[in-house]
Amino acid sequence: MQAYLDHAATTPVRPEAVAAMLPLLTERFGNPSGVHAVARAARTAVDDARDVVATALGCRPGEVVFTAGGTEADNLAILGVHARRGGRMVCAAAEHHAVLHAIDAIGGQAVAVDSSGAIDLDALDGALDGDVTLVSVMLANNEVGTIADLDAVAEVVRRRAPGALLHTDAVQAFAWLDVARLAAVADLISVSAHKFGGPQGIGALVVRDGVDIAPILHGGGQERERRSGTHNVAGIAGMAAAMAAVVAQRDATVARVTTLRDRLADGLLAAVPGAVETGDRARKVAGSCHVRFPGVESEALLLLLDDAGVCASAGSACASGAIEPSHVLTAMGVPRDEALSSLRLSLGWTSTDDDIDLALKVIPDAVGHLREP
Ligand code: PLP
């Protein structure tokens, strides 16, 4: 028996995506830039997928730039705008490293978040001025699941830096939230298929009409000169099929998974003495459960859970040979020792009551075992 509770890392590919991809790997395998029948069939698949992705993200088909995933979409937004406009760029301190390190690479600035992981609007206000060309704020956080109020962020940006573009990393949001509506204020939106039932290695950046970005990859000039490289045709079709399935089932999935997540979080808080839930559950995406077990090292806990069939992840990372607390938890003000005792359990479209039963059986025992003198 196995409980896969690491959907924020990657999620199984939906059958709709597999079905869309298979014929493009075997029969219609052409390079869509070509002129013959097999190439044209591939081109049609890319065009059709672009329409689906555009509808799901609330943009025009020409505003979709296919990339090799979320990391590339984030880098293209930040480095692509910076190459055209220069200036200063600002992001939230709890962004994914794909944003944080790209902003850092061009000498930008990270601003504070509150104890739930949401950007501090006063700190943002103070960090902005007329020299700022781009502000990047994620729609949903990958570690703790906190959802941003992008309308409120956009209001601060318009007032303090009217010329700046707003980019949002919606990589963790799409499975759970109506990105088309919630990110309507954004000029640039990143998504990644493998977080919502599409394959790994494919994503997209929405670049609204009128926003000029320089390419970060040079070559054949695909994607209207914005992203060179032969299209990942099967990946693109798989992403579109997964998006359509997510949108069709999203309300039902969110309701079902919220119930599972609440049972998991409440069960752990009740069964493990001293357990602390990170952030504010009411402001999180449905799949996110983040807990801390003071006195327990998360790396040791993960190994015990793995032995017992529970796949989870920790709020820490191995940097230069030492275990360091995650930058997200640090930015939220979680004390270092507590951050090093945290567990991220992330649910997804395949999660079931059986997964929660196993987690609730295994985790309290494992924590108890590690706490034994
Ligand atoms: N942004 C966020 C919020 C993520 O969670 C991830 C993946 O963990 C990425 C970006 C990077 O996406 P990809 O794995 O497709 O490069």
Residues whose N, C-alpha, C, O or C-beta is under 5 A from the ligand:
A	BS01	PLP	A8 G69 G70 T71 E72 H96 A98 A140 N142 D169 V171 Q172 S192
